[in-house]
Each structure stands twice: as structure tokens, then as C-alpha cells.
Amino acid sequence: MKVLYFAWMRERIGLPSENVETSAGTVRALVAELAAREERYAAAFADMRAVRVALDQKMSDLDAPLDGVREVAFFPPMTGG
């Protein structure tokens, strides 16, 4: 599946996107897999309260299943101004 990173998550990980092979069944399990990769991923996913997720461009949550999902996007919450 394609995983997209935005804003400071992209800066911490150093990639805008990547294709990921995963056996994770939920977003939470995917986050655990990614965070375990190396320090830059661990830093990006350290505080999931500061991260939002979209599955195939629809807002979702950490307990959402990944069955059939083609794209996962991680980004910080946006504020108006």
C-alpha cells in the first residue's frame, strides 16, 4: 500500500511517501510496524494524539481495518488562520 506523510511527519521521516508491504490489520498495527523500523519513524509516530489519518482519502481512526485500503495518509491536524 502507499503511505503518505505530510508536514513535520514528512520532515522527520525524510520521505513524502513510500510503498509499504505490511501484514498489519489496523492503522494502529501499521503505526507500530513503522515506528519500529528506525528512530526517524519512532520520532514521527511518538505522539499519535498529534497525528490524523486518512484511508483512501477519507478521515479515519487508529482502529480502522486496512483490508482493501490502497493509500494511508498521516498528517498533523490543520488549524485555520
mmCIF file of the N, C-alpha and C atoms, coordinates in Angstrom:
data_MODEL
# 
_entry.id   MODEL 
# 
loop_
_atom_site.group_PDB 
_atom_site.id 
_atom_site.type_symbol 
_atom_site.label_atom_id 
_atom_site.label_alt_id 
_atom_site.label_comp_id 
_atom_site.label_asym_id 
_atom_site.label_entity_id 
_atom_site.label_seq_id 
_atom_site.pdbx_PDB_ins_code 
_atom_site.Cartn_x 
_atom_site.Cartn_y 
_atom_site.Cartn_z 
_atom_site.occupancy 
_atom_site.B_iso_or_equiv 
_atom_site.pdbx_formal_charge 
_atom_site.auth_seq_id 
_atom_site.auth_comp_id 
_atom_site.auth_asym_id 
_atom_site.auth_atom_id 
_atom_site.pdbx_PDB_model_num 
ATOM 1   N N  . MET A 1 1  ? 0.836   -1.167 0.000  1.00 0.00 ? 1  MET A N  1 
ATOM 2   C CA . MET A 1 1  ? 0.000   0.000  0.000  1.00 0.00 ? 1  MET A CA 1 
ATOM 3   C C  . MET A 1 1  ? 0.888   1.239  0.000  1.00 0.00 ? 1  MET A C  1 
ATOM 4   N N  . LYS A 1 2  ? 0.337   2.323  -0.472 1.00 0.00 ? 2  LYS A N  1 
ATOM 5   C CA . LYS A 1 2  ? 1.077   3.580  -0.489 1.00 0.00 ? 2  LYS A CA 1 
ATOM 6   C C  . LYS A 1 2  ? 0.827   4.306  0.830  1.00 0.00 ? 2  LYS A C  1 
ATOM 7   N N  . VAL A 1 3  ? 1.906   4.772  1.447  1.00 0.00 ? 3  VAL A N  1 
ATOM 8   C CA . VAL A 1 3  ? 1.810   5.528  2.687  1.00 0.00 ? 3  VAL A CA 1 
ATOM 9   C C  . VAL A 1 3  ? 2.346   6.929  2.418  1.00 0.00 ? 3  VAL A C  1 
ATOM 10  N N  . LEU A 1 4  ? 1.543   7.937  2.757  1.00 0.00 ? 4  LEU A N  1 
ATOM 11  C CA . LEU A 1 4  ? 1.900   9.335  2.538  1.00 0.00 ? 4  LEU A CA 1 
ATOM 12  C C  . LEU A 1 4  ? 2.161   10.015 3.879  1.00 0.00 ? 4  LEU A C  1 
ATOM 13  N N  . TYR A 1 5  ? 3.162   10.891 3.906  1.00 0.00 ? 5  TYR A N  1 
ATOM 14  C CA . TYR A 1 5  ? 3.494   11.653 5.107  1.00 0.00 ? 5  TYR A CA 1 
ATOM 15  C C  . TYR A 1 5  ? 3.455   13.141 4.762  1.00 0.00 ? 5  TYR A C  1 
ATOM 16  N N  . PHE A 1 6  ? 2.845   13.937 5.642  1.00 0.00 ? 6  PHE A N  1 
ATOM 17  C CA . PHE A 1 6  ? 2.724   15.364 5.396  1.00 0.00 ? 6  PHE A CA 1 
ATOM 18  C C  . PHE A 1 6  ? 3.318   16.190 6.533  1.00 0.00 ? 6  PHE A C  1 
ATOM 19  N N  . ALA A 1 7  ? 3.696   17.414 6.190  1.00 0.00 ? 7  ALA A N  1 
ATOM 20  C CA . ALA A 1 7  ? 4.173   18.424 7.148  1.00 0.00 ? 7  ALA A CA 1 
ATOM 21  C C  . ALA A 1 7  ? 5.357   17.897 7.949  1.00 0.00 ? 7  ALA A C  1 
ATOM 22  N N  . TRP A 1 8  ? 5.344   18.079 9.281  1.00 0.00 ? 8  TRP A N  1 
ATOM 23  C CA . TRP A 1 8  ? 6.502   17.696 10.085 1.00 0.00 ? 8  TRP A CA 1 
ATOM 24  C C  . TRP A 1 8  ? 6.733   16.191 10.092 1.00 0.00 ? 8  TRP A C  1 
ATOM 25  N N  . MET A 1 9  ? 5.718   15.395 9.792  1.00 0.00 ? 9  MET A N  1 
ATOM 26  C CA . MET A 1 9  ? 5.940   13.942 9.708  1.00 0.00 ? 9  MET A CA 1 
ATOM 27  C C  . MET A 1 9  ? 6.863   13.641 8.523  1.00 0.00 ? 9  MET A C  1 
ATOM 28  N N  . ARG A 1 10 ? 6.611   14.296 7.397  1.00 0.00 ? 10 ARG A N  1 
ATOM 29  C CA . ARG A 1 10 ? 7.472   14.123 6.214  1.00 0.00 ? 10 ARG A CA 1 
ATOM 30  C C  . ARG A 1 10 ? 8.893   14.569 6.534  1.00 0.00 ? 10 ARG A C  1 
ATOM 31  N N  . GLU A 1 11 ? 9.024   15.679 7.261  1.00 0.00 ? 11 GLU A N  1 
ATOM 32  C CA . GLU A 1 11 ? 10.353  16.176 7.613  1.00 0.00 ? 11 GLU A CA 1 
ATOM 33  C C  . GLU A 1 11 ? 11.097  15.199 8.524  1.00 0.00 ? 11 GLU A C  1 
ATOM 34  N N  . ARG A 1 12 ? 10.421  14.633 9.503  1.00 0.00 ? 12 ARG A N  1 
ATOM 35  C CA . ARG A 1 12 ? 11.069  13.696 10.432 1.00 0.00 ? 12 ARG A CA 1 
ATOM 36  C C  . ARG A 1 12 ? 11.455  12.391 9.756  1.00 0.00 ? 12 ARG A C  1 
ATOM 37  N N  . ILE A 1 13 ? 10.566  11.889 8.894  1.00 0.00 ? 13 ILE A N  1 
ATOM 38  C CA . ILE A 1 13 ? 10.845  10.616 8.230  1.00 0.00 ? 13 ILE A CA 1 
ATOM 39  C C  . ILE A 1 13 ? 11.779  10.802 7.046  1.00 0.00 ? 13 ILE A C  1 
ATOM 40  N N  . GLY A 1 14 ? 11.678  11.954 6.387  1.00 0.00 ? 14 GLY A N  1 
ATOM 41  C CA . GLY A 1 14 ? 12.556  12.235 5.257  1.00 0.00 ? 14 GLY A CA 1 
ATOM 42  C C  . GLY A 1 14 ? 12.016  11.767 3.921  1.00 0.00 ? 14 GLY A C  1 
ATOM 43  N N  . LEU A 1 15 ? 10.744  11.381 3.895  1.00 0.00 ? 15 LEU A N  1 
ATOM 44  C CA . LEU A 1 15 ? 10.108  10.920 2.661  1.00 0.00 ? 15 LEU A CA 1 
ATOM 45  C C  . LEU A 1 15 ? 8.709   11.505 2.556  1.00 0.00 ? 15 LEU A C  1 
ATOM 46  N N  . PRO A 1 16 ? 8.262   11.860 1.351  1.00 0.00 ? 16 PRO A N  1 
ATOM 47  C CA . PRO A 1 16 ? 6.878   12.294 1.204  1.00 0.00 ? 16 PRO A CA 1 
ATOM 48  C C  . PRO A 1 16 ? 5.914   11.107 1.129  1.00 0.00 ? 16 PRO A C  1 
ATOM 49  N N  . SER A 1 17 ? 6.419   9.969  0.625  1.00 0.00 ? 17 SER A N  1 
ATOM 50  C CA . SER A 1 17 ? 5.586   8.770  0.504  1.00 0.00 ? 17 SER A CA 1 
ATOM 51  C C  . SER A 1 17 ? 6.485   7.566  0.270  1.00 0.00 ? 17 SER A C  1 
ATOM 52  N N  . GLU A 1 18 ? 5.890   6.394  0.447  1.00 0.00 ? 18 GLU A N  1 
ATOM 53  C CA . GLU A 1 18 ? 6.595   5.150  0.156  1.00 0.00 ? 18 GLU A CA 1 
ATOM 54  C C  . GLU A 1 18 ? 5.573   4.033  0.004  1.00 0.00 ? 18 GLU A C  1 
ATOM 55  N N  . ASN A 1 19 ? 5.964   2.997  -0.689 1.00 0.00 ? 19 ASN A N  1 
ATOM 56  C CA . ASN A 1 19 ? 5.142   1.802  -0.793 1.00 0.00 ? 19 ASN A CA 1 
ATOM 57  C C  . ASN A 1 19 ? 5.575   0.858  0.316  1.00 0.00 ? 19 ASN A C  1 
ATOM 58  N N  . VAL A 1 20 ? 4.605   0.367  1.077  1.00 0.00 ? 20 VAL A N  1 
ATOM 59  C CA . VAL A 1 20 ? 4.890   -0.445 2.254  1.00 0.00 ? 20 VAL A CA 1 
ATOM 60  C C  . VAL A 1 20 ? 4.220   -1.805 2.127  1.00 0.00 ? 20 VAL A C  1 
ATOM 61  N N  . GLU A 1 21 ? 4.986   -2.844 2.340  1.00 0.00 ? 21 GLU A N  1 
ATOM 62  C CA . GLU A 1 21 ? 4.439   -4.199 2.452  1.00 0.00 ? 21 GLU A CA 1 
ATOM 63  C C  . GLU A 1 21 ? 4.158   -4.406 3.929  1.00 0.00 ? 21 GLU A C  1 
ATOM 64  N N  . THR A 1 22 ? 2.921   -4.755 4.269  1.00 0.00 ? 22 THR A N  1 
ATOM 65  C CA . THR A 1 22 ? 2.569   -4.904 5.669  1.00 0.00 ? 22 THR A CA 1 
ATOM 66  C C  . THR A 1 22 ? 1.599   -6.049 5.867  1.00 0.00 ? 22 THR A C  1 
ATOM 67  N N  . SER A 1 23 ? 1.663   -6.625 7.046  1.00 0.00 ? 23 SER A N  1 
ATOM 68  C CA . SER A 1 23 ? 0.676   -7.625 7.440  1.00 0.00 ? 23 SER A CA 1 
ATOM 69  C C  . SER A 1 23 ? -0.260  -7.037 8.491  1.00 0.00 ? 23 SER A C  1 
ATOM 70  N N  . ALA A 1 24 ? -0.129  -5.742 8.752  1.00 0.00 ? 24 ALA A N  1 
ATOM 71  C CA . ALA A 1 24 ? -0.942  -5.069 9.764  1.00 0.00 ? 24 ALA A CA 1 
ATOM 72  C C  . ALA A 1 24 ? -2.422  -5.136 9.385  1.00 0.00 ? 24 ALA A C  1 
ATOM 73  N N  . GLY A 1 25 ? -3.248  -5.399 10.377 1.00 0.00 ? 25 GLY A N  1 
ATOM 74  C CA . GLY A 1 25 ? -4.678  -5.471 10.143 1.00 0.00 ? 25 GLY A CA 1 
ATOM 75  C C  . GLY A 1 25 ? -5.406  -4.168 10.401 1.00 0.00 ? 25 GLY A C  1 
ATOM 76  N N  . THR A 1 26 ? -4.765  -3.272 11.169 1.00 0.00 ? 26 THR A N  1 
ATOM 77  C CA . THR A 1 26 ? -5.375  -1.983 11.503 1.00 0.00 ? 26 THR A CA 1 
ATOM 78  C C  . THR A 1 26 ? -4.353  -0.866 11.329 1.00 0.00 ? 26 THR A C  1 
ATOM 79  N N  . VAL A 1 27 ? -4.834  0.358  11.346 1.00 0.00 ? 27 VAL A N  1 
ATOM 80  C CA . VAL A 1 27 ? -3.926  1.503  11.275 1.00 0.00 ? 27 VAL A CA 1 
ATOM 81  C C  . VAL A 1 27 ? -2.976  1.473  12.476 1.00 0.00 ? 27 VAL A C  1 
ATOM 82  N N  . ARG A 1 28 ? -3.497  1.167  13.660 1.00 0.00 ? 28 ARG A N  1 
ATOM 83  C CA . ARG A 1 28 ? -2.667  1.119  14.872 1.00 0.00 ? 28 ARG A CA 1 
ATOM 84  C C  . ARG A 1 28 ? -1.514  0.123  14.714 1.00 0.00 ? 28 ARG A C  1 
ATOM 85  N N  . ALA A 1 29 ? -1.791  -1.042 14.138 1.00 0.00 ? 29 ALA A N  1 
ATOM 86  C CA . ALA A 1 29 ? -0.746  -2.044 13.914 1.00 0.00 ? 29 ALA A CA 1 
ATOM 87  C C  . ALA A 1 29 ? 0.273   -1.552 12.880 1.00 0.00 ? 29 ALA A C  1 
ATOM 88  N N  . LEU A 1 30 ? -0.198  -0.859 11.856 1.00 0.00 ? 30 LEU A N  1 
ATOM 89  C CA . LEU A 1 30 ? 0.715   -0.282 10.860 1.00 0.00 ? 30 LEU A CA 1 
ATOM 90  C C  . LEU A 1 30 ? 1.629   0.748  11.511 1.00 0.00 ? 30 LEU A C  1 
ATOM 91  N N  . VAL A 1 31 ? 1.061   1.609  12.357 1.00 0.00 ? 31 VAL A N  1 
ATOM 92  C CA . VAL A 1 31 ? 1.866   2.610  13.060 1.00 0.00 ? 31 VAL A CA 1 
ATOM 93  C C  . VAL A 1 31 ? 2.944   1.918  13.895 1.00 0.00 ? 31 VAL A C  1 
ATOM 94  N N  . ALA A 1 32 ? 2.590   0.849  14.587 1.00 0.00 ? 32 ALA A N  1 
ATOM 95  C CA . ALA A 1 32 ? 3.571   0.111  15.397 1.00 0.00 ? 32 ALA A CA 1 
ATOM 96  C C  . ALA A 1 32 ? 4.686   -0.459 14.525 1.00 0.00 ? 32 ALA A C  1 
ATOM 97  N N  . GLU A 1 33 ? 4.326   -1.014 13.367 1.00 0.00 ? 33 GLU A N  1 
ATOM 98  C CA . GLU A 1 33 ? 5.334   -1.542 12.438 1.00 0.00 ? 33 GLU A CA 1 
ATOM 99  C C  . GLU A 1 33 ? 6.271   -0.434 11.956 1.00 0.00 ? 33 GLU A C  1 
ATOM 100 N N  . LEU A 1 34 ? 5.692   0.677  11.548 1.00 0.00 ? 34 LEU A N  1 
ATOM 101 C CA . LEU A 1 34 ? 6.506   1.777  11.035 1.00 0.00 ? 34 LEU A CA 1 
ATOM 102 C C  . LEU A 1 34 ? 7.404   2.358  12.129 1.00 0.00 ? 34 LEU A C  1 
ATOM 103 N N  . ALA A 1 35 ? 6.854   2.566  13.314 1.00 0.00 ? 35 ALA A N  1 
ATOM 104 C CA . ALA A 1 35 ? 7.630   3.149  14.411 1.00 0.00 ? 35 ALA A CA 1 
ATOM 105 C C  . ALA A 1 35 ? 8.796   2.255  14.810 1.00 0.00 ? 35 ALA A C  1 
ATOM 106 N N  . ALA A 1 36 ? 8.648   0.955  14.621 1.00 0.00 ? 36 ALA A N  1 
ATOM 107 C CA . ALA A 1 36 ? 9.712   0.009  14.986 1.00 0.00 ? 36 ALA A CA 1 
ATOM 108 C C  . ALA A 1 36 ? 10.832  -0.047 13.950 1.00 0.00 ? 36 ALA A C  1 
ATOM 109 N N  . ARG A 1 37 ? 10.640  0.543  12.790 1.00 0.00 ? 37 ARG A N  1 
ATOM 110 C CA . ARG A 1 37 ? 11.649  0.494  11.728 1.00 0.00 ? 37 ARG A CA 1 
ATOM 111 C C  . ARG A 1 37 ? 12.979  1.106  12.146 1.00 0.00 ? 37 ARG A C  1 
ATOM 112 N N  . GLU A 1 38 ? 12.929  2.333  12.598 1.00 0.00 ? 38 GLU A N  1 
ATOM 113 C CA . GLU A 1 38 ? 14.140  3.065  12.990 1.00 0.00 ? 38 GLU A CA 1 
ATOM 114 C C  . GLU A 1 38 ? 13.756  4.357  13.692 1.00 0.00 ? 38 GLU A C  1 
ATOM 115 N N  . GLU A 1 39 ? 14.728  5.063  14.204 1.00 0.00 ? 39 GLU A N  1 
ATOM 116 C CA . GLU A 1 39 ? 14.498  6.227  15.055 1.00 0.00 ? 39 GLU A CA 1 
ATOM 117 C C  . GLU A 1 39 ? 13.682  7.325  14.388 1.00 0.00 ? 39 GLU A C  1 
ATOM 118 N N  . ARG A 1 40 ? 13.909  7.589  13.114 1.00 0.00 ? 40 ARG A N  1 
ATOM 119 C CA . ARG A 1 40 ? 13.165  8.682  12.477 1.00 0.00 ? 40 ARG A CA 1 
ATOM 120 C C  . ARG A 1 40 ? 11.673  8.375  12.414 1.00 0.00 ? 40 ARG A C  1 
ATOM 121 N N  . TYR A 1 41 ? 11.313  7.125  12.201 1.00 0.00 ? 41 TYR A N  1 
ATOM 122 C CA . TYR A 1 41 ? 9.900   6.738  12.219 1.00 0.00 ? 41 TYR A CA 1 
ATOM 123 C C  . TYR A 1 41 ? 9.368   6.797  13.643 1.00 0.00 ? 41 TYR A C  1 
ATOM 124 N N  . ALA A 1 42 ? 10.145  6.310  14.599 1.00 0.00 ? 42 ALA A N  1 
ATOM 125 C CA . ALA A 1 42 ? 9.723   6.355  16.002 1.00 0.00 ? 42 ALA A CA 1 
ATOM 126 C C  . ALA A 1 42 ? 9.441   7.794  16.430 1.00 0.00 ? 42 ALA A C  1 
ATOM 127 N N  . ALA A 1 43 ? 10.279  8.721  15.999 1.00 0.00 ? 43 ALA A N  1 
ATOM 128 C CA . ALA A 1 43 ? 10.076  10.135 16.344 1.00 0.00 ? 43 ALA A CA 1 
ATOM 129 C C  . ALA A 1 43 ? 8.803   10.680 15.706 1.00 0.00 ? 43 ALA A C  1 
ATOM 130 N N  . ALA A 1 44 ? 8.530   10.308 14.472 1.00 0.00 ? 44 ALA A N  1 
ATOM 131 C CA . ALA A 1 44 ? 7.353   10.806 13.770 1.00 0.00 ? 44 ALA A CA 1 
ATOM 132 C C  . ALA A 1 44 ? 6.056   10.288 14.383 1.00 0.00 ? 44 ALA A C  1 
ATOM 133 N N  . PHE A 1 45 ? 6.080   9.056  14.898 1.00 0.00 ? 45 PHE A N  1 
ATOM 134 C CA . PHE A 1 45 ? 4.864   8.447  15.434 1.00 0.00 ? 45 PHE A CA 1 
ATOM 135 C C  . PHE A 1 45 ? 4.839   8.425  16.959 1.00 0.00 ? 45 PHE A C  1 
ATOM 136 N N  . ALA A 1 46 ? 5.701   9.171  17.605 1.00 0.00 ? 46 ALA A N  1 
ATOM 137 C CA . ALA A 1 46 ? 5.810   9.144  19.072 1.00 0.00 ? 46 ALA A CA 1 
ATOM 138 C C  . ALA A 1 46 ? 4.545   9.615  19.772 1.00 0.00 ? 46 ALA A C  1 
ATOM 139 N N  . ASP A 1 47 ? 3.875   10.591 19.237 1.00 0.00 ? 47 ASP A N  1 
ATOM 140 C CA . ASP A 1 47 ? 2.670   11.123 19.876 1.00 0.00 ? 47 ASP A CA 1 
ATOM 141 C C  . ASP A 1 47 ? 1.521   11.097 18.882 1.00 0.00 ? 47 ASP A C  1 
ATOM 142 N N  . MET A 1 48 ? 0.775   10.024 18.888 1.00 0.00 ? 48 MET A N  1 
ATOM 143 C CA . MET A 1 48 ? -0.306  9.876  17.912 1.00 0.00 ? 48 MET A CA 1 
ATOM 144 C C  . MET A 1 48 ? -1.478  10.806 18.189 1.00 0.00 ? 48 MET A C  1 
ATOM 145 N N  . ARG A 1 49 ? -1.496  11.478 19.331 1.00 0.00 ? 49 ARG A N  1 
ATOM 146 C CA . ARG A 1 49 ? -2.530  12.492 19.579 1.00 0.00 ? 49 ARG A CA 1 
ATOM 147 C C  . ARG A 1 49 ? -2.342  13.677 18.636 1.00 0.00 ? 49 ARG A C  1 
ATOM 148 N N  . ALA A 1 50 ? -1.129  13.828 18.095 1.00 0.00 ? 50 ALA A N  1 
ATOM 149 C CA . ALA A 1 50 ? -0.816  14.945 17.206 1.00 0.00 ? 50 ALA A CA 1 
ATOM 150 C C  . ALA A 1 50 ? -0.846  14.532 15.738 1.00 0.00 ? 50 ALA A C  1 
ATOM 151 N N  . VAL A 1 51 ? -1.437  13.371 15.447 1.00 0.00 ? 51 VAL A N  1 
ATOM 152 C CA . VAL A 1 51 ? -1.447  12.849 14.080 1.00 0.00 ? 51 VAL A CA 1 
ATOM 153 C C  . VAL A 1 51 ? -2.872  12.458 13.682 1.00 0.00 ? 51 VAL A C  1 
ATOM 154 N N  . ARG A 1 52 ? -3.228  12.776 12.458 1.00 0.00 ? 52 ARG A N  1 
ATOM 155 C CA . ARG A 1 52 ? -4.503  12.352 11.878 1.00 0.00 ? 52 ARG A CA 1 
ATOM 156 C C  . ARG A 1 52 ? -4.195  11.354 10.771 1.00 0.00 ? 52 ARG A C  1 
ATOM 157 N N  . VAL A 1 53 ? -5.199  10.553 10.429 1.00 0.00 ? 53 VAL A N  1 
ATOM 158 C CA . VAL A 1 53 ? -5.005  9.547  9.394  1.00 0.00 ? 53 VAL A CA 1 
ATOM 159 C C  . VAL A 1 53 ? -6.197  9.542  8.447  1.00 0.00 ? 53 VAL A C  1 
ATOM 160 N N  . ALA A 1 54 ? -5.893  9.323  7.174  1.00 0.00 ? 54 ALA A N  1 
ATOM 161 C CA . ALA A 1 54 ? -6.923  9.166  6.151  1.00 0.00 ? 54 ALA A CA 1 
ATOM 162 C C  . ALA A 1 54 ? -6.640  7.874  5.397  1.00 0.00 ? 54 ALA A C  1 
ATOM 163 N N  . LEU A 1 55 ? -7.691  7.111  5.163  1.00 0.00 ? 55 LEU A N  1 
ATOM 164 C CA . LEU A 1 55 ? -7.588  5.875  4.384  1.00 0.00 ? 55 LEU A CA 1 
ATOM 165 C C  . LEU A 1 55 ? -8.291  6.099  3.059  1.00 0.00 ? 55 LEU A C  1 
ATOM 166 N N  . ASP A 1 56 ? -7.546  5.950  1.981  1.00 0.00 ? 56 ASP A N  1 
ATOM 167 C CA . ASP A 1 56 ? -8.092  6.217  0.645  1.00 0.00 ? 56 ASP A CA 1 
ATOM 168 C C  . ASP A 1 56 ? -8.822  7.557  0.607  1.00 0.00 ? 56 ASP A C  1 
ATOM 169 N N  . GLN A 1 57 ? -8.193  8.568  1.199  1.00 0.00 ? 57 GLN A N  1 
ATOM 170 C CA . GLN A 1 57 ? -8.629  9.960  1.210  1.00 0.00 ? 57 GLN A CA 1 
ATOM 171 C C  . GLN A 1 57 ? -9.902  10.215 2.024  1.00 0.00 ? 57 GLN A C  1 
ATOM 172 N N  . LYS A 1 58 ? -10.189 9.331  2.987  1.00 0.00 ? 58 LYS A N  1 
ATOM 173 C CA . LYS A 1 58 ? -11.314 9.533  3.903  1.00 0.00 ? 58 LYS A CA 1 
ATOM 174 C C  . LYS A 1 58 ? -10.776 9.490  5.328  1.00 0.00 ? 58 LYS A C  1 
ATOM 175 N N  . MET A 1 59 ? -11.140 10.495 6.123  1.00 0.00 ? 59 MET A N  1 
ATOM 176 C CA . MET A 1 59 ? -10.679 10.539 7.502  1.00 0.00 ? 59 MET A CA 1 
ATOM 177 C C  . MET A 1 59 ? -11.059 9.251  8.223  1.00 0.00 ? 59 MET A C  1 
ATOM 178 N N  . SER A 1 60 ? -10.135 8.791  9.070  1.00 0.00 ? 60 SER A N  1 
ATOM 179 C CA . SER A 1 60 ? -10.362 7.543  9.766  1.00 0.00 ? 60 SER A CA 1 
ATOM 180 C C  . SER A 1 60 ? -9.732  7.617  11.149 1.00 0.00 ? 60 SER A C  1 
ATOM 181 N N  . ASP A 1 61 ? -9.644  6.463  11.825 1.00 0.00 ? 61 ASP A N  1 
ATOM 182 C CA . ASP A 1 61 ? -9.021  6.434  13.137 1.00 0.00 ? 61 ASP A CA 1 
ATOM 183 C C  . ASP A 1 61 ? -8.062  5.258  13.235 1.00 0.00 ? 61 ASP A C  1 
ATOM 184 N N  . LEU A 1 62 ? -7.375  5.169  14.357 1.00 0.00 ? 62 LEU A N  1 
ATOM 185 C CA . LEU A 1 62 ? -6.322  4.167  14.522 1.00 0.00 ? 62 LEU A CA 1 
ATOM 186 C C  . LEU A 1 62 ? -6.834  2.737  14.555 1.00 0.00 ? 62 LEU A C  1 
ATOM 187 N N  . ASP A 1 63 ? -8.083  2.534  14.890 1.00 0.00 ? 63 ASP A N  1 
ATOM 188 C CA . ASP A 1 63 ? -8.618  1.180  14.962 1.00 0.00 ? 63 ASP A CA 1 
ATOM 189 C C  . ASP A 1 63 ? -9.272  0.724  13.661 1.00 0.00 ? 63 ASP A C  1 
ATOM 190 N N  . ALA A 1 64 ? -9.206  1.542  12.635 1.00 0.00 ? 64 ALA A N  1 
ATOM 191 C CA . ALA A 1 64 ? -9.804  1.195  11.346 1.00 0.00 ? 64 ALA A CA 1 
ATOM 192 C C  . ALA A 1 64 ? -9.039  0.036  10.702 1.00 0.00 ? 64 ALA A C  1 
ATOM 193 N N  . PRO A 1 65 ? -9.775  -0.901 10.100 1.00 0.00 ? 65 PRO A N  1 
ATOM 194 C CA . PRO A 1 65 ? -9.114  -2.008 9.404  1.00 0.00 ? 65 PRO A CA 1 
ATOM 195 C C  . PRO A 1 65 ? -8.467  -1.544 8.104  1.00 0.00 ? 65 PRO A C  1 
ATOM 196 N N  . LEU A 1 66 ? -7.440  -2.262 7.707  1.00 0.00 ? 66 LEU A N  1 
ATOM 197 C CA . LEU A 1 66 ? -6.713  -1.918 6.483  1.00 0.00 ? 66 LEU A CA 1 
ATOM 198 C C  . LEU A 1 66 ? -7.092  -2.808 5.297  1.00 0.00 ? 66 LEU A C  1 
ATOM 199 N N  . ASP A 1 67 ? -8.032  -3.708 5.493  1.00 0.00 ? 67 ASP A N  1 
ATOM 200 C CA . ASP A 1 67 ? -8.456  -4.590 4.405  1.00 0.00 ? 67 ASP A CA 1 
ATOM 201 C C  . ASP A 1 67 ? -8.908  -3.784 3.199  1.00 0.00 ? 67 ASP A C  1 
ATOM 202 N N  . GLY A 1 68 ? -8.273  -4.004 2.060  1.00 0.00 ? 68 GLY A N  1 
ATOM 203 C CA . GLY A 1 68 ? -8.653  -3.337 0.824  1.00 0.00 ? 68 GLY A CA 1 
ATOM 204 C C  . GLY A 1 68 ? -8.172  -1.909 0.678  1.00 0.00 ? 68 GLY A C  1 
ATOM 205 N N  . VAL A 1 69 ? -7.504  -1.378 1.680  1.00 0.00 ? 69 VAL A N  1 
ATOM 206 C CA . VAL A 1 69 ? -7.018  0.009  1.624  1.00 0.00 ? 69 VAL A CA 1 
ATOM 207 C C  . VAL A 1 69 ? -5.798  0.083  0.707  1.00 0.00 ? 69 VAL A C  1 
ATOM 208 N N  . ARG A 1 70 ? -5.781  1.076  -0.168 1.00 0.00 ? 70 ARG A N  1 
ATOM 209 C CA . ARG A 1 70 ? -4.658  1.264  -1.084 1.00 0.00 ? 70 ARG A CA 1 
ATOM 210 C C  . ARG A 1 70 ? -3.740  2.410  -0.677 1.00 0.00 ? 70 ARG A C  1 
ATOM 211 N N  . GLU A 1 71 ? -4.279  3.374  0.098  1.00 0.00 ? 71 GLU A N  1 
ATOM 212 C CA . GLU A 1 71 ? -3.487  4.545  0.472  1.00 0.00 ? 71 GLU A CA 1 
ATOM 213 C C  . GLU A 1 71 ? -3.787  4.948  1.914  1.00 0.00 ? 71 GLU A C  1 
ATOM 214 N N  . VAL A 1 72 ? -2.721  5.150  2.677  1.00 0.00 ? 72 VAL A N  1 
ATOM 215 C CA . VAL A 1 72 ? -2.820  5.636  4.050  1.00 0.00 ? 72 VAL A CA 1 
ATOM 216 C C  . VAL A 1 72 ? -2.041  6.945  4.116  1.00 0.00 ? 72 VAL A C  1 
ATOM 217 N N  . ALA A 1 73 ? -2.677  7.990  4.613  1.00 0.00 ? 73 ALA A N  1 
ATOM 218 C CA . ALA A 1 73 ? -2.009  9.290  4.745  1.00 0.00 ? 73 ALA A CA 1 
ATOM 219 C C  . ALA A 1 73 ? -1.957  9.686  6.216  1.00 0.00 ? 73 ALA A C  1 
ATOM 220 N N  . PHE A 1 74 ? -0.773  10.115 6.664  1.00 0.00 ? 74 PHE A N  1 
ATOM 221 C CA . PHE A 1 74 ? -0.579  10.593 8.025  1.00 0.00 ? 74 PHE A CA 1 
ATOM 222 C C  . PHE A 1 74 ? -0.233  12.070 7.975  1.00 0.00 ? 74 PHE A C  1 
ATOM 223 N N  . PHE A 1 75 ? -0.894  12.852 8.825  1.00 0.00 ? 75 PHE A N  1 
ATOM 224 C CA . PHE A 1 75 ? -0.642  14.304 8.816  1.00 0.00 ? 75 PHE A CA 1 
ATOM 225 C C  . PHE A 1 75 ? -1.047  14.888 10.163 1.00 0.00 ? 75 PHE A C  1 
ATOM 226 N N  . PRO A 1 76 ? -0.439  16.019 10.523 1.00 0.00 ? 76 PRO A N  1 
ATOM 227 C CA . PRO A 1 76 ? -0.845  16.706 11.754 1.00 0.00 ? 76 PRO A CA 1 
ATOM 228 C C  . PRO A 1 76 ? -2.176  17.419 11.528 1.00 0.00 ? 76 PRO A C  1 
ATOM 229 N N  . PRO A 1 77 ? -2.900  17.682 12.614 1.00 0.00 ? 77 PRO A N  1 
ATOM 230 C CA . PRO A 1 77 ? -4.154  18.422 12.450 1.00 0.00 ? 77 PRO A CA 1 
ATOM 231 C C  . PRO A 1 77 ? -3.893  19.807 11.869 1.00 0.00 ? 77 PRO A C  1 
ATOM 232 N N  . MET A 1 78 ? -4.800  20.272 11.076 1.00 0.00 ? 78 MET A N  1 
ATOM 233 C CA . MET A 1 78 ? -4.664  21.585 10.457 1.00 0.00 ? 78 MET A CA 1 
ATOM 234 C C  . MET A 1 78 ? -5.427  22.617 11.287 1.00 0.00 ? 78 MET A C  1 
ATOM 235 N N  . THR A 1 79 ? -4.877  23.799 11.343 1.00 0.00 ? 79 THR A N  1 
ATOM 236 C CA . THR A 1 79 ? -5.575  24.882 12.043 1.00 0.00 ? 79 THR A CA 1 
ATOM 237 C C  . THR A 1 79 ? -5.842  26.001 11.052 1.00 0.00 ? 79 THR A C  1 
ATOM 238 N N  . GLY A 1 80 ? -6.883  26.728 11.286 1.00 0.00 ? 80 GLY A N  1 
ATOM 239 C CA . GLY A 1 80 ? -7.231  27.832 10.399 1.00 0.00 ? 80 GLY A CA 1 
ATOM 240 C C  . GLY A 1 80 ? -6.453  29.083 10.786 1.00 0.00 ? 80 GLY A C  1 
ATOM 241 N N  . GLY A 1 81 ? -6.484  30.051 9.925  1.00 0.00 ? 81 GLY A N  1 
ATOM 242 C CA . GLY A 1 81 ? -5.787  31.276 10.273 1.00 0.00 ? 81 GLY A CA 1 
ATOM 243 C C  . GLY A 1 81 ? -5.802  32.272 9.161  1.00 0.00 ? 81 GLY A C  1 
# 
